[in-house]
Amino acid sequence: MTRTVEDLLRRKGSDVLTVDENATVYEAIEIMEARRVGSIIVTSAGATVGIFTERDYLRRIVLQGRTSRTTLTSEAMTSNLITVEPNSSIPDCMALMTAHRIRHLPVTREGQLVGILSIGDIVKALLVETQAKAQHLESLISGSYPG
């Protein structure tokens, strides 16, 4: 059962896409599309400085009439990152994502990036847990529970 972010990352993996802050938005989008993801972490000299998402593209490129081939990711990224630690609970992550209206949640340990979760990862983990609880209750009710 997936109880913490660490449990989820163990199953999902901790691969995180990154792009340098001096890369263009177009370059970031190329990487995102190749991996079929909706976000990429922006770094500066290896340190995390922000996140660039599909939503950022719409708000800071399309709606502002900018071009992705000349705008740097540092100009279009979200820099005030909401993060969680590996020992955070999955329901706490869902609450945080809902409260801040975000779809991607970087995971850090002692300030270092160790993974990223999407809203889809969280929903899937909660669904699996809910199904397991339902099966457990069904076993108790039907009398087929071992023990």
Secondary structure, DSSP 8 states (H G I E B T S, - for coil): ---BHHHHHHHH-----EEETTSBHHHHHHHHHHHT-SEEEEEETTEEEEEEEHHHHIIIIITTT--TTTSBHHHHSB-S---B-TT-BHHHHHHHHHHHT-SEEEEEETTEEEEEEEHHHHHHHHHHHHHHHHHHHHHHHHT----
